[in-house]
Amino acid sequence: MNGGTPGIDPPGFGPETLLIGIGNNGRADDGLGWAFLDRVQQEMDFPGQLEYRYQLQVEDAELISRAERVVFVDSYQGGLPGGFQWKPCEPAADVEFTSHVLPPGVILQLSRDLYGKSPPADLLLIQGRSWDLHTGLSTAAERHLERAVQFLSKTLST
């Protein structure tokens, strides 16, 4: 779902759902993934597991292989209608290793290849604006975070 525009609605969440927040709260809006998990933990009765990551690593393939559903939450540089986007995340067919970045699709593919499991997954992107070295979100990122939190809250209550 794109910031309130009709589209893909996330399915229900159970105790085996894994919510992974990706980011770095020391780099302003790069901390949106973590801020989202903080809000979920404080404000919602989320039945699943929350995990904070600076970046995804090969070892995360084993973690997600044990989940029934995975949601990756990350900040996004660029424009998103309504400030956030919910979309399916598929295993990446062409796995390319780098020393710094492993996208969610690569982790799903590794889980499939190494453990024979690739749980249904989604990606929640939240639009940021500031990437400086300091803690705290920009005003725009706070608004986008609020919209994304409201979206998940409505999903959990239905």
C-alpha positions in Angstrom: 0.0 0.0 0.0 1.4 3.4 -1.0 0.8 5.9 1.8 -3.0 5.3 1.9 -3.5 4.7 -1.8 -5.4 1.4 -2.5 -3.0 -1.4 -3.2 -1.6 -4.3 -1.3 -2.9 -4.8 2.2 -0.6 -6.7 4.6 -2.0 -9.9 5.9 -2.6 -10.7 9.5 0.4 -11.2 11.8 0.9 -14.0 14.2 3.5 -14.9 16.9 5.9 -16.2 14.3 6.0 -12.9 12.4 9.4 -11.2 12.3 9.6 -7.4 12.1 13.2 -6.3 11.2 14.0 -2.6 11.5 17.0 -1.6 9.5 19.0 1.6 10.1 21.1 3.7 12.3 19.6 6.1 14.7 22.9 8.1 14.8 22.3 9.2 11.2 19.1 11.1 11.5 16.4 9.7 9.3 18.4 6.5 8.6 17.0 5.6 12.0 13.4 5.3 10.7 13.4 1.5 10.8 14.4 1.5 14.4 12.0 4.3 15.3 9.2 2.3 13.7 10.0 -0.7 15.9 10.2 1.5 19.0 6.7 2.8 18.3 5.3 -0.7 17.6 6.8 -1.9 20.9 5.4 1.0 22.9 2.0 1.4 21.3 0.8 -1.9 19.9 0.0 -5.4 20.9 2.2 -6.8 18.2 2.3 -10.6 18.6 5.6 -11.3 16.8 9.3 -10.7 17.2 11.2 -7.4 16.7 14.8 -7.3 15.6 17.0 -4.2 15.1 19.7 -4.2 12.5 22.3 -1.7 11.3 22.3 -3.6 8.1 21.3 -7.1 7.0 23.9 -9.8 7.2 24.2 -13.4 5.9 23.4 -14.7 9.3 19.9 -13.1 9.1 19.0 -15.8 6.6 18.9 -18.3 9.4 16.8 -16.0 11.5 14.2 -15.5 8.9 14.1 -19.2 8.0 12.4 -19.7 11.4 9.7 -17.1 10.7 6.3 -17.7 9.1 6.2 -14.1 7.8 8.9 -11.3 7.6 8.5 -7.5 7.3 11.6 -5.5 6.6 11.3 -1.8 7.7 13.8 0.7 6.3 14.2 4.4 5.5 14.0 5.6 1.9 15.7 8.4 0.1 13.4 9.8 -2.5 9.7 10.5 -2.8 6.9 8.2 -1.7 3.2 9.1 -2.0 2.0 9.7 1.6 5.6 9.2 2.9 5.7 5.4 3.1 5.2 2.3 0.9 4.2 -1.2 1.8 5.1 -3.8 -0.9 5.9 -7.5 -1.3 9.5 -8.5 -1.0 10.6 -11.4 -3.2 13.8 -13.4 -3.1 16.5 -11.9 -5.4 17.3 -14.2 -8.2 20.7 -12.8 -8.8 22.5 -12.9 -5.5 25.4 -10.4 -5.4 27.5 -10.2 -2.3 29.1 -6.9 -1.3 31.0 -6.1 1.8 28.5 -3.5 2.9 24.9 -4.0 1.7 22.7 -7.0 1.5 19.2 -6.1 0.4 16.2 -8.0 1.9 15.6 -9.9 -1.3 19.1 -11.4 -1.1 18.5 -12.5 2.5 15.3 -14.2 1.4 17.2 -16.0 -1.4 19.9 -17.1 1.0 17.2 -18.4 3.4 15.8 -20.4 0.5 19.1 -21.7 -0.7 20.7 -22.5 2.7 17.6 -23.6 4.7 15.0 -24.5 2.2 12.7 -21.8 3.5 11.6 -18.5 2.1 8.8 -17.1 4.2 6.3 -14.6 2.7 7.9 -11.2 3.2 7.0 -7.5 2.8 9.0 -4.3 2.7 7.9 -1.2 4.5 9.8 1.9 3.2 9.5 5.1 5.1 10.6 8.3 3.4 13.3 10.3 5.1 14.9 13.6 4.3 18.0 14.1 6.5 21.0 11.8 6.7 23.4 13.8 8.8 25.3 12.5 11.7 23.0 13.2 14.6 20.2 11.5 16.5 16.6 12.4 16.0 14.4 12.4 13.0 13.5 15.3 10.7 10.0 16.9 11.0 9.1 15.3 7.6 10.3 11.9 8.7 8.3 12.1 11.9 5.2 12.8 9.9 5.9 9.8 7.6 6.7 7.6 10.5 3.3 8.5 12.1 1.5 7.6 8.9 3.3 4.2 8.7 2.6 3.5 12.4 -1.1 4.3 11.9 -1.3 2.0 8.9 0.1 -0.9 10.8 -2.1 -0.1 13.8 -5.2 -0.3 11.7 -4.0 -3.5 10.1 -3.5 -5.1 13.5 -6.9 -4.0 14.7 -8.8 -5.6 11.8 
